[in-house]
Amino acid sequence: MIKEKIVEVIKERIRICEETQDNWGDGIEQCWQNYIEIITADIEKGIAYFLNGCTDEEFYWLSEAFEEISEKAQSKDLIAAWHSRLATVTLENYNQQCFRAEFMRKHITYEEYVKDISSSISDAEDRID
């Protein structure tokens, strides 16, 4: 159930990225709010999704809202799951060309991907009380 909901929100987020070059702040903010609600509705299921059902592309888009998700969830287990999920992405299995978003296919190299998500996780850790 989480996967299906996330996929729909990410489709909208990709549309916003590609059609407006990320110039529609309200639309992006709405996607983030949807991510937050879906993941924090059931933290255990959210963790399971990140560890077992989340694609590399979904993980990247969701990382935009890690700070807000973390602040609401207040879950060290969720942070640990993000660290574990990021560790599964290696240079050998990173396939930039399989992403749906043209932006990611063109601009998000393995190094950029890891840097962006690592930074998002680090910032999210700072939101845990």
C-alpha positions as CSV (number, residue, x, y, z in Angstrom):
1,M,0.0,0.0,0.0
2,I,2.8,2.4,0.9
3,K,4.6,1.7,-2.4
4,E,1.6,2.4,-4.5
5,K,0.9,5.7,-2.8
6,I,4.6,6.8,-3.0
7,V,4.8,5.9,-6.7
8,E,1.8,8.2,-7.4
9,V,3.3,11.1,-5.5
10,I,6.7,10.6,-7.1
11,K,5.0,10.6,-10.6
12,E,3.6,14.1,-9.7
13,R,7.0,15.2,-8.3
14,I,8.7,14.2,-11.5
15,R,6.1,16.0,-13.6
16,I,6.7,19.1,-11.6
17,C,10.4,18.8,-12.1
18,E,10.2,18.3,-15.8
19,E,7.4,20.7,-16.6
20,T,8.4,23.6,-14.4
21,Q,12.1,23.0,-13.9
22,D,11.2,23.0,-10.1
23,N,9.7,26.4,-10.3
24,W,6.4,25.4,-8.7
25,G,7.1,25.6,-5.0
26,D,3.5,24.9,-3.8
27,G,3.5,21.7,-5.9
28,I,6.8,20.5,-4.5
29,E,5.7,21.3,-1.0
30,Q,2.5,19.3,-1.5
31,C,4.5,16.3,-2.7
32,W,6.7,16.6,0.4
33,Q,3.6,16.8,2.6
34,N,2.2,13.6,1.0
35,Y,5.6,11.8,1.5
36,I,5.5,12.8,5.2
37,E,1.9,11.6,5.7
38,I,2.4,8.3,3.9
39,I,5.7,7.4,5.7
40,T,4.7,8.6,9.2
41,A,1.3,7.0,9.1
42,D,2.9,3.7,10.1
43,I,6.6,4.0,10.8
44,E,7.2,0.2,10.9
45,K,5.7,-0.2,7.4
46,G,7.6,2.9,6.3
47,I,10.9,1.3,7.4
48,A,10.0,-2.0,5.7
49,Y,9.3,-0.1,2.5
50,F,12.7,1.6,2.6
51,L,14.5,-1.6,3.3
52,N,12.5,-3.9,0.9
53,G,10.5,-2.1,-1.7
54,C,12.0,1.3,-2.4
55,T,13.8,1.8,-5.7
56,D,16.9,4.0,-6.0
57,E,14.8,6.7,-7.8
58,E,12.1,6.7,-5.1
59,F,14.7,6.9,-2.4
60,Y,16.3,9.9,-4.1
61,W,13.0,11.8,-4.4
62,L,11.9,10.9,-0.9
63,S,15.2,12.1,0.5
64,E,14.1,15.7,-0.3
65,A,11.7,15.5,2.7
66,F,13.8,13.4,5.1
67,E,14.2,16.3,7.5
68,E,10.5,16.8,7.8
69,I,9.7,13.1,7.9
70,S,12.3,12.7,10.7
71,E,11.0,15.6,12.6
72,K,7.5,14.2,12.6
73,A,8.4,10.6,13.1
74,Q,11.1,11.0,15.8
75,S,12.4,7.6,14.9
76,K,16.0,6.5,15.2
77,D,15.0,3.2,13.5
78,L,13.9,5.1,10.5
79,I,17.2,7.0,10.3
80,A,19.0,3.6,10.6
81,A,16.9,2.2,7.8
82,W,17.9,5.2,5.5
83,H,21.5,4.5,6.3
84,S,21.1,0.8,5.5
85,R,19.2,1.6,2.3
86,L,21.8,4.0,1.1
87,A,24.5,1.3,1.8
88,T,22.8,-0.9,-0.8
89,V,23.5,1.6,-3.6
90,T,26.9,0.8,-5.0
91,L,28.7,2.1,-8.0
92,E,28.3,-1.3,-9.6
93,N,24.5,-1.4,-9.2
94,Y,23.7,2.3,-9.8
95,N,22.0,2.6,-13.1
96,Q,21.4,6.3,-13.9
97,Q,19.8,5.5,-17.3
98,C,17.0,3.5,-15.8
99,F,15.4,6.4,-13.9
100,R,12.1,7.7,-15.1
101,A,13.0,11.4,-14.5
102,E,15.0,13.0,-17.3
103,F,16.6,15.2,-14.7
104,M,18.0,12.2,-12.9
105,R,19.2,10.5,-16.1
106,K,21.1,13.6,-17.1
107,H,22.4,15.1,-13.9
108,I,22.4,12.7,-10.9
109,T,25.6,10.7,-11.1
110,Y,26.4,8.0,-8.5
111,E,28.6,10.5,-6.6
112,E,25.9,13.2,-6.6
113,Y,23.3,10.7,-5.6
114,V,25.3,9.5,-2.6
115,K,26.3,13.0,-1.6
116,D,22.7,14.3,-1.8
117,I,21.1,11.5,0.2
118,S,23.9,11.4,2.8
119,S,23.4,15.1,3.4
120,S,19.7,14.6,3.7
121,I,20.1,11.8,6.2
122,S,22.6,13.8,8.2
123,D,20.2,16.8,8.3
124,A,17.4,14.5,9.3
125,E,19.4,13.1,12.2
126,D,19.6,16.6,13.6
127,R,15.8,16.7,13.8
128,I,15.6,13.9,16.3
129,D,15.1,15.1,19.8
